[in-house]
Structure formats: structure tokens, C-alpha cells
Amino acid sequence: MIRLHRKVPKVLLYHSVMLLICIFFLFPLYYTVTNALKVERLIIAYPPVWSFQPTFEHFIKAIVNYRLHDCLVNSFIISFFATMMGLGIAAFSSYALVRYRQRKIALIILISTMIPYIICIIPLYALFYKVGWLDTYHGLIFTHLIITVPQSVWVLMGFVEGIPKELEEAATIEGCSRTKAFLYIVFPLIKPGLVAAGILCFSVSWNDFMFAAVLAGRYTTTAPLGLYNFLGKQIIDWGGVSAGATIMIIPAIIFVLLIQKQLVRGLTIGGI
């Protein structure tokens, strides 16, 4: 009983700290959603109004007036194909780097992830202008590979290292080539890593603003760039921005909740 009594304050302290951390990270989300449901005068009211009658006028305006749904479709197309292509390239690359012990190349890939991507914008703009890739899906998908491939390679390398070589050697004895051994033995075993890397890469590509602001146009405006249209020269439509941000994060939250088990399993297995 004495030991149990001594543990109670520690348990309460632990849960209190965890609760404060959750509130700290969830409050911006709560504040954004509530602003999306308020009328304009209540958003800028001081002190803040916490009790109000919800309205969906900002959501209707974001979809009808600003055509945010078109931006969401563009973001999904670009993010989906950038993620799939990035995972395909990274799967073969990570396997080659691990099995052939190319540590120097792996280190170069790691260093490339630390370089600010903004330095690539001017050369890419000049290149895309000459080849006619400005305001195109394939142009933005290609630029997002700069982000998705290095991240996926480093996530998948941990999974490939955890697969015994004996499995591939057994497949080789049975007549499989190196490529077939990878496709039929290694690739199925790194599926949790593919899920984890895919979620991380999709979220980064989905939220990208920098490349879209320079390389996108009228026909390929992404969701983050579409939110920028709510910012006027003199007035900022805070209700529209909040509604647009809420619409953007809802698909991501639902997607993560549906596959959170695979995500956690993938990250933990890769760490081990």
C-alpha cells in the first residue's frame, strides 16, 4: 500500500504533463476549426468568443467562390504520383545501397536532405520554361521527387538491412535472378516500410507551397497555394483561410487514422 501510495503522484504528474502536451499541439487545430465555424465579426472579436452559433458560410465560400475543390484534386494527383514514383525509385535504390554497401552514396543522399530546396527553384524554373513544363502536372511531380526520394531511401534502408541475405540466397538456389529475388522476397517484406515512407512523403508533398508558388499556374494550383488566394492586399479573409485549412487537413487526418497501425508498425520495425 505504501509503494502504491508513492506511485500515485508520479502517475498523476506523468498524465498531467501528457495532457498539457496534447493541449499544446491540438489547440491550433481547435482554434482553426472554430474560426472556420464563426462569422467574421466573431473571429476578430477581442476577447475571443468561445460560445457561438456555428455557420458553414466560409466552407461554402471556399468551395464555390475560390474553387478550393479543384486545388484539392490537383494536390492529390501531384502528391499521389510523386509518392508512388518516389517509393518505386527508393525501393530499388535502398536495396542497392544496402546490399552493395554504398555508404558514401547513402551519406550523400542524407546530406542532400539537409540542403534547402529553395536553391533549386531558379534552375528548375529556367529549365521548365525551356521545355514547356511550367504549370503542368509532370513538372510538379518531378520536382516533388527531390523531396520524396531521399526521405524514402533512408526509411527503407533500415528495413532492407533487417532482411537476412539467406532468404535471397535460398531464392537464388531455386533459380531466381537477383531482380526476381528482390521482387518476390525482399519487396513483400518491406511493405510496412513502404507504408511508413509513403505517408511521410505524401504529407510533405501535400503541404508543399514553395515549388507550387513558382512552378504551378492556373491549371495546377495546389491546395496550399489556393489558400494564399484568401490573403488580400488590404484584408485577410480569416474565415476563408480557416475553412480552407480545415478542408485540407480532414483528408490527411482520416487517412492517417485508417492506417495508423501500419504506420506505427513500419516505424518501429525500421528502428529495430
C-alpha positions in Angstrom: 0.0 0.0 0.0 2.8 2.4 0.8 4.5 1.7 -2.5 1.2 2.2 -4.4 0.7 5.4 -2.5 4.1 6.7 -3.6 3.4 5.8 -7.2 0.2 7.8 -7.4 1.8 11.3 -7.5 4.2 10.1 -10.2 1.4 8.7 -12.3 -0.7 11.9 -11.9 2.3 14.0 -12.8 3.0 11.9 -15.9 -0.6 12.1 -17.2 -0.8 15.8 -16.4 2.3 16.5 -18.5 1.0 14.4 -21.3 -2.3 16.2 -21.2 -0.6 19.6 -21.4 1.5 18.4 -24.3 -1.7 17.2 -26.1 -3.5 20.5 -25.5 -0.4 22.5 -26.7 -0.4 20.6 -30.0 -4.1 20.3 -30.5 -5.1 23.9 -29.6 -4.0 25.3 -33.0 -6.2 22.7 -34.7 -9.1 23.5 -32.4 -8.7 27.3 -33.0 -8.6 26.9 -36.8 -11.8 24.7 -36.9 -13.7 27.1 -34.5 -12.7 30.1 -36.6 -14.0 28.3 -39.7 -17.4 28.0 -38.0 -17.6 31.6 -36.7 -19.0 34.6 -38.5 -16.4 37.2 -39.5 -17.1 39.6 -36.6 -16.6 36.9 -34.0 -13.2 35.8 -35.5 -11.7 39.2 -34.9 -13.5 39.9 -31.6 -11.4 40.6 -28.5 -11.5 39.0 -26.1 -12.0 35.7 -28.1 -15.6 34.3 -28.2 -15.7 30.6 -27.3 -19.5 30.1 -27.3 -21.2 30.8 -30.7 -23.7 29.6 -33.2 -21.8 27.7 -35.9 -22.1 28.6 -39.6 -20.8 27.0 -42.7 -20.7 30.1 -44.9 -16.9 30.1 -45.0 -16.8 26.5 -46.3 -19.4 27.3 -49.0 -17.4 30.4 -50.0 -14.1 28.4 -50.1 -15.6 25.8 -52.4 -17.9 28.0 -54.6 -16.0 31.3 -54.8 -12.4 30.1 -54.5 -12.9 26.7 -56.1 -10.8 25.0 -53.4 -12.0 21.6 -54.5 -10.1 21.9 -57.8 -7.0 22.8 -55.8 -7.5 19.7 -53.7 -7.8 17.5 -56.8 -4.6 19.0 -58.2 -2.8 18.4 -54.8 -4.0 14.8 -54.7 -2.9 14.0 -58.2 0.6 15.5 -57.7 1.1 14.1 -54.3 -0.1 10.6 -55.2 2.1 10.2 -58.3 5.1 11.8 -56.6 4.8 9.4 -53.7 4.3 6.3 -55.8 7.2 7.2 -58.2 9.4 8.1 -55.2 8.7 4.8 -53.4 9.4 2.9 -56.6 12.8 4.6 -57.1 13.6 4.5 -53.4 12.8 0.7 -53.1 15.4 -0.3 -55.7 17.9 2.4 -54.6 17.8 1.4 -50.9 18.2 -2.3 -51.8 21.3 -1.5 -53.9 22.8 0.8 -51.3 22.5 -1.8 -48.6 23.4 -5.0 -50.5 26.4 -3.4 -52.2 27.4 -1.4 -49.1 27.4 2.0 -50.8 27.8 4.0 -47.6 29.3 7.1 -49.3 26.4 7.4 -51.7 23.9 6.9 -48.8 25.7 9.7 -46.9 25.4 12.0 -49.9 21.7 11.3 -50.1 21.4 12.1 -46.4 23.3 15.4 -46.8 21.0 16.3 -49.8 18.0 16.2 -47.4 19.6 18.9 -45.3 20.0 21.3 -48.3 17.2 23.9 -48.5 15.1 23.1 -51.6 14.7 26.8 -52.4 18.1 26.9 -54.1 16.6 24.6 -56.8 13.8 26.8 -57.7 15.5 29.2 -60.1 17.3 26.5 -62.1 14.1 24.4 -62.3 12.1 27.4 -63.4 14.6 28.2 -66.2 14.7 24.5 -67.3 10.9 24.1 -67.2 10.4 27.3 -69.1 12.5 26.0 -72.0 11.0 22.5 -72.1 7.4 23.8 -71.5 6.8 22.1 -68.2 5.6 25.2 -66.3 2.0 24.8 -65.0 2.0 21.0 -65.7 1.4 18.0 -63.5 4.5 16.2 -64.6 6.6 19.2 -63.9 5.5 19.4 -60.3 5.6 15.7 -59.8 9.2 15.7 -61.0 10.2 18.5 -58.5 8.5 16.7 -55.6 10.7 13.7 -56.3 13.5 15.8 -55.0 11.8 15.6 -51.6 10.2 12.1 -51.7 13.1 10.0 -52.9 15.8 10.9 -50.3 13.4 10.5 -47.4 12.0 7.2 -48.7 15.5 5.8 -49.3 16.6 6.4 -45.7 13.4 5.0 -44.3 13.6 1.8 -46.4 17.3 1.2 -45.9 16.6 0.2 -42.3 14.0 -2.4 -43.5 16.3 -3.8 -46.1 19.1 -4.2 -43.6 16.8 -6.2 -41.3 16.1 -8.8 -44.0 18.6 -11.8 -43.9 20.6 -12.4 -47.0 20.0 -16.1 -46.6 16.4 -15.6 -47.9 17.7 -14.2 -51.2 20.4 -16.9 -51.4 17.7 -19.6 -51.0 15.7 -18.0 -53.8 18.8 -17.8 -56.0 19.4 -21.5 -55.5 15.8 -22.2 -56.6 16.5 -20.4 -59.8 15.5 -16.8 -59.1 17.6 -14.0 -60.5 18.6 -11.0 -58.4 15.7 -9.0 -59.7 13.2 -11.7 -59.0 14.6 -12.3 -55.5 14.0 -8.6 -54.8 10.5 -8.5 -56.2 9.3 -11.8 -54.7 11.3 -11.9 -51.4 12.5 -8.5 -50.3 9.7 -6.3 -51.7 6.9 -8.1 -49.8 8.9 -8.0 -46.6 9.5 -4.2 -46.7 5.8 -3.3 -47.2 5.5 -1.8 -43.7 8.4 0.4 -44.6 6.7 1.4 -47.8 3.6 2.4 -45.9 5.6 4.5 -43.4 7.7 6.2 -46.1 4.6 6.7 -48.3 2.7 8.5 -45.5 5.6 10.8 -44.7 6.3 11.6 -48.4 2.6 12.2 -49.2 2.2 14.6 -46.3 5.3 16.6 -47.3 4.2 16.7 -50.9 0.6 17.5 -50.0 1.7 20.5 -47.9 4.3 21.9 -50.3 3.9 25.6 -51.1 7.4 26.7 -52.3 7.5 24.7 -55.5 3.9 25.3 -56.3 4.2 29.1 -55.8 6.8 29.3 -58.6 6.2 26.4 -60.9 2.4 26.0 -60.8 -0.2 28.1 -62.6 -3.8 28.5 -63.3 -4.4 24.8 -64.2 -2.2 23.2 -61.5 -2.9 25.4 -58.4 -2.4 23.2 -55.3 -4.4 23.4 -52.1 -1.6 25.3 -50.1 -1.4 27.8 -53.0 -5.1 28.0 -53.1 -5.2 29.2 -49.5 -3.0 32.1 -50.5 -5.8 33.5 -52.5 -7.7 34.3 -49.3 -5.0 36.8 -48.4 -5.8 40.2 -50.0 -3.7 43.3 -50.2 -5.7 45.1 -47.5 -8.0 42.5 -46.0 -7.3 38.9 -44.9 -10.3 36.5 -45.1 -9.6 34.7 -41.9 -12.8 32.7 -42.0 -12.0 31.5 -45.5 -8.4 30.7 -44.6 -9.6 28.7 -41.6 -12.2 26.9 -43.6 -9.7 26.0 -46.4 -7.2 24.8 -43.9 -9.8 22.6 -42.2 -10.8 21.1 -45.5 -7.1 20.4 -46.3 -6.4 18.6 -43.1 -9.5 16.5 -42.9 -8.4 14.0 -45.6 -5.0 13.7 -44.1 -6.4 13.0 -40.6 -8.8 10.4 -41.9 -6.1 8.7 -43.9 -3.7 8.5 -41.0 -6.4 7.2 -38.7 -7.2 4.4 -41.1 -3.6 3.2 -41.4 -2.1 4.3 -38.1 -1.4 0.7 -37.1 0.6 0.1 -40.3 2.4 3.4 -39.8 3.4 2.6 -36.2 4.4 -0.9 -37.1 6.5 0.4 -40.0 8.3 3.0 -38.0 9.1 0.6 -35.1 10.3 -2.2 -37.3 12.5 0.1 -39.2 14.0 1.4 -35.9 14.7 -2.1 -34.7 
